Amino acid sequence: MKQTSSVSETAAAPPAATENKKRLIMMFLPVLVAVLLLLMPVPEGLEPYAWHFFAIFVGVIVGLIFEPLPGAVIGLTGVVAIALFSPWVLFSPAELADPNFKTATQAFKWAVSGFGNSTVWLIFGAFMFAAGYDKTQFGRRLALILVKYLGRRSLTLGYAITFADLLLAPFTPSNTARSGGTIYPIIANLPPLYGSKPNDPSARKIGSYLMWVAITAACITSSMFLSALAPNLLALALVKSVIGFDISWGMWFLAFLPLGVLLLLTMPLMAYWLYPPEVKFNDEVPRWATSELEKLGKLSRNEILLLVFVVSALLMWIFATAWIEPAMAALLVVVLMLWTGVLNWNDITSNKPAWNTFAWFATLVALADGLARVGFIAWLGKQGGLLLHGYDPQVSAVVLMIAFYLLHYLFASTTAHTTALLPAMLTIAASIPGINMPVFCLMMCTSLGVMGIITPYGTGPSPIYYGSGYLPTKDYWRMGTIFGLFFLCALMLIGYPWMVMMF
């Protein structure tokens, strides 16, 4: 027995050693990139401390892309490193020469500044909403109701999945939680009812169609609502920091509304034509949904309370921003959920994704603000403006928008993409006379959701659907390219003129 165990351990050792080696390389890569940039000559017109800050910032972005450690750890490491070496990477010589300037105190204040950002707290509050949906099973009930009444035909079932995501989206800041955690577990039960199995030719009976519709719907709704995708809220903070432009929940919704409605109405049909299910009709799905709803029983007290609370939050976000900060409205609802028993304190303290995202985004906001603080963003905008000098402002805006969209191929995280590129694009655009900055900001921000469709790693739930066994690699890339180009063209041809007219 001992010999067998020894042999087994020896056989298992090489893969473990290889994995550890790979992880060490991934951990070393961000440091290597930062050090190489630090050793490079400082670009003309830029202060050395600003270049040093940028070098560490790029190291953080590389870490977020490859994720050798959780994103929150990467962000916190970057903030701590900058704070520790603040005389060389954060503060100007003029600040350091001031005898009243307390370097250590100011470095700490900067390091924790992101934790006082209202957008970060809005993200946290919205995560608590999602916890309420999960605990009360109200989200599952909504999805099952739609499937019950629209699930008889494959096409209408596609619309049921889309509308289920739409109903959950305004109150769920994580499309991974909304689509991967709520929608996917429900629709994963549907293909077997049609004899459609994963990793099998029968997947095309209906499973492939349903999975593609689900991930596409998640991307569209992520663009439609400010509160439907965590990086949207990060983008909101970056726009305010870099440009000084405030985007409200209602402004965001109105800006994307016509395009969002069009995409939601046409996408299931477009998928039905381009990626058709073999089975068009089935009576089993509505019966299954009916039986699942019977198990849930009548609306519970907590479900009713949750519905009242989230609708109240939505109304405050839309109509009461002059009297109550959106983040405070979210925290008010969290307090009400705690006092009424919809959630308990353990639900708050044990919600690891919420606290992880809270720490992650707080550090990213501080880092992005730091880029502006040290003058790097202003310098970059000047350089970008010189490159695009002489071109029509509208052409420049379109070029920047397309570049921002297509560069998502390089990112496995919408958050990393937003942090790395959005401040630069905004600064370059602001330096070009004639660009309508409110419209440009809205175009950039509302593209964050729909661009997630282009790759199997483009947004949070993508790997879940890609790994379902119903979407082969070649199909995913082919459909992602088609739908990604369609979304980009629609954004340019429909979204842009609408935003120009409205704003």
Number of C-alpha atoms within 10 A of each C-alpha: 6 7 8 9 10 11 12 11 11 11 11 11 12 11 11 11 11 11 12 12 12 13 16 12 13 17 18 13 17 25 17 13 17 20 15 11 17 17 10 11 9 15 10 8 11 15 17 18 21 24 24 23 27 24 22 25 25 18 24 28 23 23 26 26 19 18 20 20 13 13 25 21 19 23 26 22 15 24 25 16 15 24 24 16 15 21 17 18 23 26 21 18 12 8 14 15 9 10 8 8 12 11 19 13 11 14 21 16 12 19 23 18 16 25 19 11 16 17 26 24 22 23 28 26 27 27 27 25 24 21 20 24 25 16 15 20 17 21 21 21 20 17 23 26 18 20 28 21 16 19 27 18 16 24 23 19 26 26 26 24 29 27 20 27 29 21 14 24 26 22 25 28 29 27 26 22 19 26 28 21 16 22 25 22 12 17 20 16 13 22 23 17 14 20 13 21 19 19 14 11 10 18 23 22 22 27 28 28 25 33 25 25 24 27 30 27 27 34 29 31 29 33 27 30 28 27 26 29 31 26 26 27 24 23 26 21 24 25 23 14 18 21 17 10 15 14 20 15 21 16 17 21 20 17 24 25 17 15 22 23 14 12 19 19 14 13 20 28 17 14 20 20 10 12 19 19 20 18 16 16 17 14 12 15 26 22 16 18 23 17 14 16 17 10 9 14 10 9 12 13 12 20 20 13 17 23 14 12 19 20 14 15 25 19 14 20 22 16 13 14 17 10 9 13 16 24 22 18 22 28 19 15 22 25 16 16 21 15 12 13 13 21 22 15 12 8 15 17 10 10 13 11 13 21 16 16 19 22 20 22 30 27 28 29 24 23 27 23 21 25 21 19 17 23 16 22 24 20 21 19 21 18 16 19 20 13 11 19 14 10 12 13 17 13 12 19 25 15 13 18 21 14 13 21 21 14 12 24 16 12 22 21 20 23 25 21 22 23 23 20 14 21 24 23 22 21 24 25 27 22 19 23 12 13 17 16 18 16 21 22 23 22 22 21 23 24 23 26 26 26 28 31 29 27 24 23 20 23 28 23 25 28 16 18 22 20 15 17 17 29 24 16 13 9 15 21 16 13 19 21 15 14 20 21 17 13 20 19 13 16 21 16 12 15 22 20 12 19 18 13 9 11 12
